[in-house]
Amino acid sequence: MQVIERKENFSGSRLWVSATGSAFMDGFVLTSQGFIFLLAQSVFQFTALELGLVATAYVLGSFIGSMGFGKIADVYGRAVLFRTVPWFVAVLSIAQFMSFGSLSWFISRFLFGLAIGGDSPIAQAMLSENSPKVLRAKRLVFLMTAWFIGAIAAAVCAYLTVKADLPWEAFAAIPCIIGLILGAARFNAPESVQWLRSKGRNEEAELSRVRLGIELEEIKPEVKAVDQTALFKPRNLKNLTYLSVFWICQAIPVTVLLMFGPVLIGALGTSSFDTDVVQLVLTDSFFLIGSLAAIKIVPQFARRPVTLWTFGIMALSLALLSPGSVLSDFVVCLLLSVYALSYGVQSVLDYVYPAELFPTSVRSTALGILGSISRVGVFVVTLGFPMAFQGLGVQAVLLIGAAICMLGFIVSWIWAPEPSHH
């Protein structure tokens, strides 16, 4: 007990920044994948099928990681995994250069996805369970903001790598630096206060609360531990089912833009690497602007109207974008920006909705399930996009994306919940 009491304080701001780093790392690694293949295509020389399989490896790893790590964190606690995952990412960033074959890179991308996908629900749970109520929604919003900052950083770093005539390995090793910084920031992080309370470990919860500097009245105590079967009670199961559809309809179209952005944007009329990067950075910037705008929008407006409006606008933008090369560069830029802005606003609900709809004892498990289900959709589109793009063309791909967004609109119109305090 004395050893625990002598530990240094771990401020709420430090927890916020270190948890937000998980989303930044995910955005950077996922977006950088396309640029790695572009910069090192002479090294890899993958076939279209091999390229699709290697691209899906990250998604497959994320699927398993978010499901498995979330469950482990609900049973054994958040802190250990929260502190150790970034160091694993740093080591893996160097180990990936041991071989450049398709199998070795499949394994490498799978392990990246396993670690980063597993870290996401844990970081989200740590942040939501240890933030003052008045700051919780805003801090959760910043998780999605950090994801887009990571995506923008990947595009900018890829551009600088080319302009500085650096080897592609320099770009691919950047996650090592991110992992080291994040690991240092999370060093000695305390266990989640609400998780400890849900397990009846009140004395340890008080020590964590003191270390975090959180006022007692700022954390809603758990009346009792909630059994894992609570997740499958009718109300929670309905919310879980709806959010699964919500995340899939949201994730599939944007995955194409984020993972295959250079290919897609090139098919819409751009003609050079510089132009592709500028357009991608601009689009990612509007993702970011939308998520920043959500900091004001989400706390003040009901969740359901925000969900409906954003799905509708995204569907319309992709449908209007489908004519492709017949559109002017300005119109393409405008429609992509409108889509990105709407997605940015909606995407923060990925973090806010689960925190408001699920009890503490099953929240991390729910987040893990939701993350895994959404990654099933991402897995399918990542594997299928190269073949669909080649066989059907950019117009059909964009219309399919619009139809998926419209499905999200229809399901939300029928089924979207509204948290009681709204």
N, C-alpha and C positions, 0 to 999 in steps of 0.2 A: 504493500500500500504506500509506503514511503517513497518508493521509486516512482510510482505513478504521480504522487503529489509534487515531486521535484521537477517533473517535466515542464519545459517552457510552454508558455501560452502559444496558441495557434489561432491567430485572429480570424474573425469571420471574413474579413476582406481577403486574407490569404487563401482561405478555403474557397471563396468565390472564384478567385483568379485561377487557382490550381484545378478546380473542377471544370472551369470554362476551357482550360487548356485541352481537355479531352475532345471537345467539339472542334477546336482549332486543328488538332492533330488529325482527326478524321477527315475534315475538309481538305487539308493539305495532301494527305496520302492518297485519298480517293481521286482527287483532281489531278495529282501529279502522275498518276498511272498512265493516262493517255499521252502526256508529254514525254514520259520515259520511252514509251514505244516509238514515238515520233523521232526523238533525238537519237535513239540507239537502234533504229530499224535495220541498219547495215550489220549490226552485231547479232541481233536476234534472228532475223530472217524467218519469222514464224509464218506458217500458213494462216489463212483466215480462220480456220477451225481452231488451231493452236492459240491464236491471238484471243479468240473468244473464250476459250477454256481458261487461259491464264487470267483474263480480265474477270471471269466469274469466281476465281479462287478467292479473291478478297471478299466478295459478297458471301460466298459459302462459309468462309471463316467467321465473318461477322454474324451470320445466322447462328452458328453453333456457339460462338462466344457470348452473344447477347442473351441467349437462352440459358446457357449453362452457368455463366458467371453471375447472372442475376439471381438464379436459384441459390447458388452457393452463398452469395452475399446476404440473402434473406435468412439463411440458416445459421451461418457462421460469422456474419458481420461484414461491414463494408471496408473497414480501415486497411486490412492487410493487402487486399487486392488493389485498393486505391493507391497505396504507397508503392507497390512493386511493379505494376504493369508498365509504367513509363521506362523503367530500366530495361525491361525485356525488349521494348521497341527500339531502344538505343542500340542494344547488342545486335538485334536482328537487322538493323539498317546497315551494319558492316558485314554481317554474315552472308547477306544476299549476294555479295560479289564473288562468292566462292565458285559459282558456276553459272553459265548463261544459257543452259539448255532449257527447253520448255518445261520439263518435269521439275527441275530445281526451282525455276521461277514460279511454277504453280504452287509448290510447297511454300516458297518464300511469301508470296502474296496471301496464301491461305493463313499463314501464321500472323502476318500483319493484321488481317481481318479478324482473326481469333482474339488477338490482344486488344485491338482498338474497339472492335465491336463489343467485347466483354466489358471494357472500361466505361463505355457510354452509359448504360443503365446505373452503374455503381456511382459514377460521378454525379449523375442527375439526382439519384436518391440522396447522396451525401449533401448536395446543395439544397434540395427542397426540404430535407428533414432538419437542417441546421441553420436555417435563415429565419430572421424575424418575420412575422406574418406580413408586416407592412412592406417588406422588401422582397418577399419570396417571388412574386410574379415577375417583377422587373429583373431579378437575378436569373430566373429561368429563361426569360426572353433573351438575355445576353448569351445563353448557350448557343442558340441558333445564329445569333450575330457572329459569334466566334467561329462557327462553321464556315460562314461565307468569307470571313476575313482569311481563314486558312486556305480556302479555294482561290481567292484573289492572290494571296501570297505565293501559291504554287505557280500560277500563270506568270506573275511578275518574275519569280526566280528562274523559271524556264526561259523567259525572254532574256534576262540578264546573263544566263549561262551561255546562250547562243551569241549574244553581242560581245561577251568577254572572251569568246572562243575557248571556253572551259570544257573539259571532257564531261560527258553525260553523267559519269559516276559522281561528280561533284554535286550535281543536282539531286541524284538519287539518294545521296548520303545525308541530305538535310534533315530527314526525320530523326537521325541520331542526335543532332543538336537539340531538336525539339524535345526528344525523350529525356535527355540529360537535364535540361532546364526544368521540365515538368517534374521529373523525379526529385530534384532538389527542392522544388517548391512544395511538394507533398511530404517531404521527409518529416517523420514524427507526427503526422496528422492523427488527431484523436478519432475514436470511434463515434459513430452517429449517436447523438443523444436520444433521439426518438426510438432508434432501433434498440438501444440498451434498455430503455423504459419498457418497450413492448415485450422484452424478455424478462422483466422483473428485476433487472440489475440496476436498481435505483442509485446506489452509492456510486457506481462507476459512471452512471449517467450524469450525476451531479459534478463529478470531476471533469468530465468532458465539457459540460456546460460552462464551468468556470474557465477552463482553458480557452474555450471559444469566445468568452466574454459576452455570452448571451444572457440577457435578463430572464429570470425564471418565467415571468408572465408572458414573455414573447414566444414561448414554445408551448403549444397545446399538448398537455400530457395525455398519454394513452391510458384509458380507463382499465384496460386489460389487454393481454396479448390476444391477437386475432389468429385463429387457426388458419392454416394454409387453404383449407376448403372454402374459406370465405370468398376467395376469388371466383368460385363457381356458383355462388349464390345468385339468384335471378338478376338482381340489379347490377351487380358487378360483372356478371357474365354478359349481360346486354351491352354494358359500356365497353367491355373488352371486345365484343364482336363488332360493334360500330367502329371503334377506333382502329381495329384491324383493317376494315374496308377503307376507312379514312386515310390511313397511312399508305396502303397499297396504291390507291388512286392518286395520291399526292406524289408518291415516290417514283412510280414507273416513268412518267413523262420527263421529270427533271433529271433522272438518271442518264437518259440519252444525252441531254444537253451537257451534263457535267462530265460524264465519262468519255463521250464521243464528240465533244464540242467542236474540235478542229475539223473533223470529217463533216459533221452536219452543217456547220456554218460555211465551210467551203462549198458544199452543194447548193447553198442559197445565194452564191454569187461572189464570195470573196476569192482572192486570187494569190495571196502571199501569206507566209508565216507571220509577218509583222501585222498584217491586217487581221488575221485570225486571232492573234493574241490580244490586239486592241479590242476587238469585238467581244471576246471572252471576258476580258477584264471589265469592260463596260457592263456586260450582262451580269457578271458576278457582283459588280458594284450596285446594281439595282436590286439584286437579291439582298445585299447588305442594307441598302436604304430602306427597303420594305421591312426588314426585321427591326431596324432602328425605329421606324415609324410605329411599329407594333408595340414598342415600349410605352407609347402614349395611348395607342388605340385599344390594346387588349385589356389593360386594367379598367378602362372607362366604358367599354361597350360589351354587350352580351356576346357570348361565344358563338352562338348559333348564326346570327346574321353575318358575322365576320367570315364564318366558314362558307356560307352560301354565296356571298358576294365574290369571294376570292376564287372559288371553284368555277363560278360562272364566267368571270373575266378570263381566267386561264384557258378555259375551253374555247372561248371566242377568239382569243389571241392566236392559239395554235391553229384553229380552223382558217382564220384569215391569212396566216403565214403559209398555208399549204401550197398556194400557187408557185412558191419558190422563186426560181430565177426570173420570172416575169415581173417581180416586184423590184422597185428601186432599192438601193442600199439604205436610203433613209427610212423607208417603210419597214424593211426587214429589221433595222435597228430599233425602230419605234415599237414594233410588235413584240420583239424579244424583250425589250425593256419593260413593257406593260406586263407581260407574262412574269418576268422576274420580280417585278415590284409586288404583284399580287401573291406570288408564291412566298416571297419574303415575309409578307404580313401573316399569311396563313401558317407558315412553317413553325412559328413560335408556339402555336397551339400544341405541337408535338410534345412540348415540355410542360405547358401549363395544364392542359386537359388531364393527363394522368395524375399529376400532383393534386388535383382538385377532386378527382372521381374515385380514387382507390385509397384504402386505409394503409397505414404505414407498414404493417407486417407483411403485406402482399404486394406492396407498390413496386419493389425492385423486380419481383417475379413477373408482375404484369408488364412492366417496362421491357423486361427481357423477352417475353412472349410477343409483345407488339413489335419490338425491333426485329425479332426473328421472322415473323410473318411478313412484315414489309420487305425484308430482305429476300424472301422467296420471290416476290414480284420483281425485285431488282435483279435477282439471279437469272430469272427467265429472260428479262429484257436485255441483260448484258450478254447472255449467250446468243439470243436470237436477233439482236439488232444488226450485226454485220450481214447476216443472211437476208433479213427483211429489207435492209437498205439496198443490197445488191439486187434482190429479186423484184421488189415492189417500187422502189424509188422513194425520194424524199417526200413527195406529196402524200403518198399513202401512209408513210410513217407519222407524219404530222397530224393527219386526220385520225389515225388510231389514237394518238396522244390526246387529241381534243375529245374523242369519244370517252376515253378513260376519265378525264376531268369532268365530263358531263355526268358520267355514272356516279362520281363522287358527289356532285351537286344533288342528284336525285335521291341517293341514299341519305344524304344529310338532311334534305327536306323532310324525309319521312321519319328519320330515326335519331337525328343529332340531339344529344342531351344538353341541358343547360344546368350548370352547377347551381345549387340551391341559393347561394348568396348573390346570384345575379338575377 
